[in-house]
């Protein structure tokens, strides 16, 4: 039996984040300020704050493999705290710059980590956003002088606790959060001028914000309507895409909302909100989607949480690789996910290498623009 792979946690520490704060230097951006701070006896803060976050994960360390950068950018903490780790980036100089944060972040993206936990301030968030964007969930450990961005936890310990929830398979919402930064030169003149620099995906503690019945429970029909509304809006945004509609009642509800005939135990194709083909075979699916932009809509099949391999046999490994994980839209109600009691979702594509590629965190669409992170295992 294949063992469940460890959680791939990216850890990126800006060693000089917040170094000018205690000395009233109003930030730490730029080598001149950092050199001035060090010459005045400033002490690095980011390492200690990162340690507080990782302490929340220490009891789960056998389930975690840290991917990081060398030295004070993360490696030294992983070694000292006994985490299994791999160094993916080595900076050229001891005093790291924003470019090092960007290069390290790129190395973590290339390593296909499940989530990036980074320590710094708004400048660090800008660096990471420039590379990561919306591709991987991130969470910031507040360690800088400026914390205007919405990508940071309220405390280092809170950051660790949210990541712990994700690793333990609890339902954790993910939302788009804005990266903000101020002009430090103006700030030192007493002028605060902040502006947005992009958005990143950030996990947060679960909050039910969708329609509820008496007693605070989800109304399945209303939630399914919300999911359908989101998928239909996505279809309108991508009219040229073929949407491959998998098996299951949740997908059937989307087809019903579109007013289209549905094959409950088969695969249908939709393009521009019209039915393109019904109950297609594996070979037909490959032919229809050849050189066509494609998105795959699937839900949970079976009592054990299968998303591929049960009721979706037409979705061959060749097709799934062609579509890519980034174009798989997994839909389910939170009630359905909760019924799994934190057990991971299962992929059983018939291709062990593909199962491994699809393992890790996946975004599950649980309502209208409402999403959670959930673990997948091969």
N, C-alpha and C positions, 0 to 999 in steps of 0.2 A: 504494500500500500504506500502510495506516494505521501511523504510527510509534507505538512503545511509549511510553506516558506516563511522565513521571518519577515516582519514588517520592515520595509526599506525606508528608514528615516534619514532624510537629508538634514544635516546640521551645519549652519554657516554662522560664524561669529565675526562681527567686525570688532577687532580687539581695541580699537581706539574710539568706539562709540561713547559719547558722553564724557570724554576725557577733559573737556574744557568747562564742564558745568560747574563744578565746585569752585573753580577759579574765576567765575563770572566772565568767561570768555564768549558766552552766548553761542555755543556750538563747537563742533570739532571738524567741520568740513575744511579740507585743504591742508597740505603738508606744513605750511607756515604756522598755522594755529596749533597743530599737533606738536610741532617742535617747541613752540613757546610753552605749551602746557607741560610737556615733559621736563623742560628746563626749569619750570616752576615747582617741580615735584609732584605733578599730577599722578594719580594712580588709576590703572585701568579698572573699569567697572564691569565691562561686558562679560568677562569670564565668570565672575561671581554670580551674576544674574542668570547666565546660562546654566550654571550648576544648579541653581534653585529649581529651574524648569526641569532639568534632567533628573533631579532627585525624585520628582513625582513619578518618574518612569522606572526607577531603579528596580522595583520589585518585578517588573516585566522584562528585565534586560535579556533574559534567555529567549524572548520572542522578538527581539529587535536587533537589526544590523544597521549601524550608523554609517552613512556615506558623508564624507566631510573633506575639508581642506587641511593642510599640514599645520603643525604648530598651534599657535594661539587662535587660529581660525576654526578650531574644533577638535583637531587630533589630540591635543594634550588633555582636554577634558575627557574624551572617550577612553583614553588610556588610563587616566587617573581613576575613573569611575568604573572601569572594568567592563565596558561595552565592547562587543565585537564590532569591528569597524574596518573601513577601507578608505584610504586617502585617494581622492580623485583629482586634487589640484594642489600644486606647490607654488606659492608666490615667489617671484624673483628676489624681492627685497624684504628685509625684516619688518620695515614700517610699511604696512599695506595701504593701498589706496582704493578708491571706489572701483577702479578697473579690476582689482583683484576680487572684489565682491561679485562683479559681473561675470568674470571668468570662472569663478568657483560655482556660481549659480548655474552657468551653462554646463559645467561638468556634472552637476547633480541632475539637471534635466536629461543629459545624455545617458546618465546611469539609470534612468527610469525609476526614480525614487517615488514612493507613495505620497510623501508630504515633505515640505521643507520647513524646518523650524529655524528661524534666524534671529539673531540678536543685534540690535542696533537702534538707530533713530530714523527720522524721515529720509535722510540722505541714503541710508542703507536700503530702505524700502524702495526708493527711486531706482537705485542700481539693480535690485532684484526684479522689480517690475519691468524694467527695460528688457530683461532677458526672458523671464518666466511668463509674464502676462497672465493669461487665464488658463495656461496649459496644465498646471499642477497646483493643488491646494497648498497654501502657505500659511504660516502663523508667526507673528513677530513677538519676540521677548523684548519688552520695553527696556532699552539700555542707553538711549541717546538723550541729548538735551532737548530736542524737539520731537514731540510725539503728537502730530496733528493727524496722522493717517489712521484710517479705520482698520488697518490690517494687524494691529497689535492687541494682545490680550491686556487686561487691566493690570495684571501683575505677572512676574515670571512664573510664580506657582500656578496661576490660572492657566497660563499657556501649557504647562506640563499636564495639568488635569484634563484639558480639552483633548490633547493628543492621546492621553491615556484612555479616554472614552472611545476614541476612534479605534485604537488598537484592540480594545476589549470587545469591539463589535456593537457598542451601543449606538443608537440612532443619533447622529450628529448632523445638524443642518449645515449646509454650505451656502454662503451668499457672496455676492460681489461687493467688495469693499474698495473705497477710493484711497489712492495714495496721494497725500498732500505734502507739500514742503514749502518752507518760507525762504525768503532771500536773507541769508545771514548778514550780508553787508548792511542792508537796511535795518535788520533787527538790532544790530549794534548801534544804530543811530536812533533807536527807539520806535522804529516803524515796523509794524507787523503786516507783511504782505504774503499771503499763502495762495497757492494755486494748485489745481489738480494735475497729476502726471500720469494717470492711468488707473486701471482697476485690476485687482487680483481676487482669486477665489479663496475665501477664508472660512474654516470650520468654526462653528459656534455651538454652544449648548442647545439641545433640542427645545424648540418652542412650537407649540401647535398654534398656527395662525390661520388655519383654514376653517371652513364651515364645520360646525359641530352640532350634535343633537343634545337633548337634555342629558345632563350627567357628564358632559364634557367629552363624549366619545365622538370619533369621526363618523360622519354620515357617508357611507360608502358611495351612494349614488351621487351625492354632491361632490365628493372628492374625485370620483371618476369623471364627472363633468369638467372639473378643473383641469385634470390631466389631459383630457381630450382637447380642451380649449388651448392649452399650451402647445400640444403637438400640431394642431391645425394651424395655429399662428406660425409655427416653425415651417410648416409646409408652404404657407403663403410667403414666407421669407425666402424660401429656396424652391421656386416653382419649377426650375429645370431639373431638380433632383428626383430620382426614383426613390420612393419610400417603400421599403420591404417590410410588410406587416406580418409579424410572426404569430404564433398560436397563443391562445389564452383569452380569458374573459375580459381582461383589462384592455387588450388590443381590440377585441371585438367591440367594446364600448366606444372606442375611438372611431372605428368604421361605422358604427351606428350613428354617431354624431355627424359624420360626413354624409350620411344618407346612402352609404355604399353597401352592397352585398358582401358578406364576410364568410370566409371559410374558417370555422372555429378551430379545426384541427389541421389546418393547412397554412400555406403562405400565399398572400396576395400582394399585388404590386399597385401602388398609387403614385400618380404623377400629376401635379397641378390640381390636386383634390379630386381627380377623376380616377376611376378604376382602369388600370392598364392591363392587368391579367389576373386571373383567379386560380388558386390551387396549383401553383407552378411546381414543377419538379426541380431537383437540384441542377440538372443540366439546363433546363429552361431559364432558371434564375441566373446562371452564369452567362447565358447568351443575352438576356435582356439587359444586364448591368455591365456588359463589356464596354469599357471606355465611357461609361455614363456615371456622373456624380451620384452617389448612392448613400442613403442613410438607412439604418436597420432599427426597427422598433420591436422590442421584445419585452416580455414580462416574466414573472416567476412561474415555472411549470412544475407541478408535483409538490408533495408535502415536504420535501427536503430542501427546497430552494434552488432547484436547477434552473439556470437561465439559458443554457445551451446543452443539447444532447438528449433532452426529454421533450417530445412533442415538436421539436424543431429540426428533424433529421434532414430536411431539405437544405439547411444552412451548413454547407460543407466547409471544411477547413480552408479550402481554396477561396471560397466566397468571403469568409470572415476575414481572412488576411487582406483580401482586396479592399474590403470596406474600411478596415482599421478600427481599433478600439475607440478612437476619437469620434467616429461617426455612428457608434452604437448608442441609441437612446433607450435606456432601461427604465420602464415605468412600473410603478407599484404603489399601493397605498401604504401609509405608515403602519396601519393595523396589520396588513399582510406581512410586512417586514418584522414587526414586533412578535408575530406568531412564531418566528424562527428562533426566538429566545437567544439571540446573539450568535447563532450558528452562521457560518459564512455561506454566501451564495456559492453554487457549484457550477463549474464549466466542465463538460464531458464531451468535447468536440470529436473525440476519436484520434486526436493528434496531441501527444503528450507535450511536445514543444510549444504548440499553440496554447494549450491549457496553462502552461507556465507563463507565457507572454501575457495572457489575459488576467492572471492572478494579481492581487493587490487591491487597492481602493478603486471603486467605481462610483460615479455619481448616479443616484437613483432619483428620477423625477417623480415627486410624490404629490404634486398639485400644480397650480398655475404659478410658474416661476418659483416653485418651492422644491428644494432638493436636499437630499441627505447623502452623506458618504457611507459606503458599506463595503465590507471586505468580500473578496471573491477568492476562492481557492480552486486549484485544479486537482 
